[in-house]
Structures are given as structure tokens and as C-alpha cells.
Amino acid sequence: MNRLHNKVSIITGGAQGIGKSAVKRFVEEGSTVVIWDVNEEKAQATITEFKNISETIEFQKVDVTKLESVSEAAKYIYEKFNKIDVLVNNAGITRDASFLKMTSEQWQQVIDVNLTGVFNCTKAVAPFMVEKLYGKIINTSSVVGLYGNFGQTNYVATKSGIIGMTKVWARELGRKGINVNAVAPGFIATEMVSTVPEKVLDMLKERTPLGRLGNPEDIANAYLFLASDEANFINGAVLSVDGGLVL
């Protein structure tokens, strides 16, 4: 307990799925958490649900694709708490289609949220971390960013790009006291995979040595570890949390 005592953490996409589980784990470990999300209704429901655990959860309606929106939100947090310790770039969307059928709109929507959104959030938050010579930035990639996946040209491009950005930022920001790492989840039982046919999910379970899909808590625990002081000498790493799917 208290692995994040007195820390101020931003979790993008924290209203549901993996982000929601991360909010729960972070407040359990003593962090003040600010949820950045576009879905106000689900964010408020999350805050209400976890009220018995902690009252140190806030919500800001933030569109990560808009740098101005993100910058204003980051400035508000810094002025209120005088620091931002952790940024979890968790928000992401899918718009799947095979390459020959993928529209330019599907491509751009995913690029805007999953890649530009990570750039925008880090661009807005990193200067405040530099000022304090301390920070943990955790970017959400994916197993498909490492190995590709049919029908996900746009999603794979963003998740591969996040790995590249993570390594660049780890080099550039490391000397300023900031650790930058990525988590590459496998297939996790969230709303995002709810549209995947049962036969495909069964096949994925069979291919996974642990014999199951991941739970959101599995990824939240990885975020927590990288945000904690236990990971102070980890920088530029990509932590695969996939049950051994790609062995």
C-alpha cells in the first residue's frame, strides 16, 4: 500500500476499461488521480464507484486530439497541486478494416487519438515534470505494435509509433529526472474486444500459454509498477503483458 503516496497522476481514458482499473489501483496506492476523458457520464460514474476507496479522484473533460484542450487541463492541475508526478497515456480507439477497405477517415481518427493524442498529452505535461526534475510517463502500446495484426493498419501504426516515441523521450527526458516507458498489452477482456467473434477469442486463448485473455487489472498493475519508485531505474522499456501470447 501507499506505493504512490502523495503523487499526482493523470490517466487518460480513465473512465472505463483498462483506464478505469488503473484509476482504482492508483488511488488504492495513495495517489491523487485526475481522469482525462471525453465521456463525462462514465467518468463521473467511475468517481462515484470508487468514492468509498478515495475522494482524491478528479475529472477533466479533455479531448486529447486538441493540444489547447490538453494544455489548459495540465496547467490547471499544476497550479492546483504544484506538481504532476505521473502521466499514463492510456486513451485509445480502434477503427478496424483490412487495408484495401480502410478509409482515410478510419486511418486519421485512430492516428489523431492514439498517436497525436499521446504527443499532445506528453507535450503539455512534460515541461511541468522537467521543472521538478521528476516524472513517470507511461505510454500504452500493444502486442500488435510489436508483431502486427490483420485488419489493423491504423492501430498498429499508432502502437508501433508509440514504442518509437517512448524510446526517443526516454533518451531526451531521462537526464531531466523523467522515466518514460511503454506497456504492450495482449488481448484484454474489455469493451474494445467485445466485438471480436467468440471463435477468434477462443483461438487467442489457445495460443496464450496462460490459457486466458488478460484482465484490465493485469495492465493496471503494470502501470502501477512503472509509476512507482520500484521502477526508478527502468527507462525506455517496453513491458509486454500478454500471457506469453507471442512466445
HELIX and SHEET records of a PDB file:
HELIX    1   1 GLY A   17  GLU A   28  1                                  12    
HELIX    2   2 GLU A   40  GLU A   49  1                                  10    
HELIX    3   3 LEU A   67  PHE A   81  1                                  15    
HELIX    4   4 SER A  104  VAL A  110  1                                   7    
HELIX    5   5 ILE A  111  THR A  116  3                                   6    
HELIX    6   6 GLY A  117  LYS A  132  1                                  16    
HELIX    7   7 VAL A  143  TYR A  147  1                                   5    
HELIX    8   8 THR A  153  LEU A  173  1                                  21    
HELIX    9   9 GLY A  174  LYS A  176  5                                   3    
HELIX   10  10 GLU A  191  VAL A  193  5                                   3    
HELIX   11  11 GLU A  198  ARG A  207  1                                  10    
HELIX   12  12 PRO A  216  ALA A  227  1                                  12    
HELIX   13  13 ASP A  229  ALA A  231  5                                   3    
SHEET    1   A 7 ILE A  57  LYS A  61  0                                        
SHEET    2   A 7 THR A  32  ASP A  37  1                                        
SHEET    3   A 7 VAL A   8  THR A  12  1                                        
SHEET    4   A 7 VAL A  86  ASN A  89  1                                        
SHEET    5   A 7 GLY A 135  THR A 140  1                                        
SHEET    6   A 7 ILE A 178  PRO A 185  1                                        
SHEET    7   A 7 VAL A 238  VAL A 241  1                                        
END                                                                             
